[in-house]
Amino acid sequence: MIGVHFEKNSNSNALDAVGIEIEIIKKNNITIIESNTNRRYRVQDYNSTTNFCTAVPFEDEDSIPLLKDPQESDQRYKDLLMSEVFELKNTWFLYNKKINSVLVILPQEILNRYDMVAKSLQPPVFDMGKYPTDSKFIDIFDEITYKMAQYYFSVF
């Protein structure tokens, strides 16, 4: 299955949207959506009645060298960066789920220390609407990855 976010959640923005291959798994009455591949697809045709689309494989361009120029507009890399933020968000939630299941076996003293450090850090913000509209997407992406790395490496 391909998961695609249409800009402004509007079906009229389906054409040329880029999505990722996802799996939907039902486990213990909980629906889990995850991606285990980095393959991406561009929507060529979308039927909002059936929710099916025609999609073709999409190859990403390496945007980082092109974005080194301060005059470069990163609008054409928005799809790539948005999908990467989506993947980071999935990684974040998976990490928290796994770490919470592991923490229960640790002694209380270590748990207290973990809580103290974890609560002192600001978690990453994945909602793009919370950032200034004039920010470059690459700067937002860098901030999210920095906060994730800071959190991961500070906690343990």
N, C-alpha and C positions, 0 to 999 in steps of 0.2 A: 504494500500500500504506500502511497506517496502522501506525505503531509505537507501542505502548502498554506502559508498565511497570505491572504490577499490584502493588499494595502487598504487601510481604513475598513477592513472586514467587509468589503464590498465585492460581490460576485462580478461586477462589471470590470474589476481590476484583475481578473483571473489570467487574461492573456499575457504571456511572457513572464508570469510569476515563476519563481524557482522554489522547488521544494526538495525534501529529502525522503529517502526510503525509510519507512517506519514499520514497526511491528506492534500490533495491539494484542496484548495477552491478558486473559482473565485468570487471576490467581487468588484463591480464597475470597471470592466475591469482590475483588478489587481489580479495576481495569488499569493496566500498566501500558503506557505508550513509550517505546524506546527505539532508538536507532542503533544498529550495530554495524553500520556501513557508512562510508563517506560519499556514496554515490548520490548525485543530485540530478534533478530533472527539471526541464523548462516546460511549462504548460503551453500547448499550442491551441487547444480547443477545450472548452469546459461546458458541461451541461448541468445547470444548477438544479434541474428537476431530479436527475438521477445521481448527482454528485460524482459523476465519472468524468474523466478528462482524457485527452490525448496528450501524451508527454514524450519528450525526447531527452536522451542523456544530455547533460549540461556539463561542460568542462570549465572550471574556474580559471580565471586569470590570476597571476600573482600580482596583487594590488599594492603590496608594500613598496616596491621600488618606485612605482608611479606616484605614490602619495608622499614621497619625500619632498617634492616641490611644493612650497607653501601656496602657490597659486593654483594648484591642482584641485579641482572639485571632486569630491568622492561620491557624488550622487550615483555614478554608474556602478559603484561597488556596493551600493546599499543592500542588494539582495544577498551578496556573499557575506557581508558583515552581519546582517540580520540572521542569516541561517547559522553563522558561527555563534552568535549570542544565544540563539535557541539551543544549540548543542552545549554551550557552557552552562546554561540554566539546567539542562537535563543532568549534566555531570554534577552540578552543585547539589541538586536534590538527591541524586543517587549516593553521593558522598555522605550527605547528612543521614540518609536512611541507614547506610552501612555502618557509619561510625556510631550511631545510637544503639545499634544492635550489639556492637562490640563493647561499648562502654559499660554495659551492665556487669561484665565480669571483672572489672577493675576495682581495686580497693577504694574506699570512700575518700581517702586523702587525695588520691590522684584525680578522682572525679571532681572534687572541690576545686582543685587547681585548674583543671580543664574548663570548668564553668567560669572561673574568674577570668581566665585568658580569653575564652570565647566571647564572653559578654563585653569585654573591653574593646573588641574589634568591631568595626562597622562592616556588615555583610555587603556583598555586591548588590547593586540595583540593576535588575534585568529589564525593567520597564523603560523602554526608550522614550516614552512620553514624560518621564521625570527629569530628562536632561534638557538643557537649553536648546531651542530649535536651531540656533546658529552654530551649534557644535558640529565638528567634523565627526563622521561615524568612526573613523579610525581612532580618534581621541577617546570616544566613548568606549570602544572595544578595548583599548589599552587600559582604561580605568577599571573596567570590569575584570580583565585578566589580572591586573595588578592586585586588586582587592581579593580575588580568589587565591592568588599565590600567597599574599600576606596572611590570609586566614589559615590556609593549609600549613604553612611553614611555622607560623607562630604558635599554633595549638599544640603541635607535637615536636 
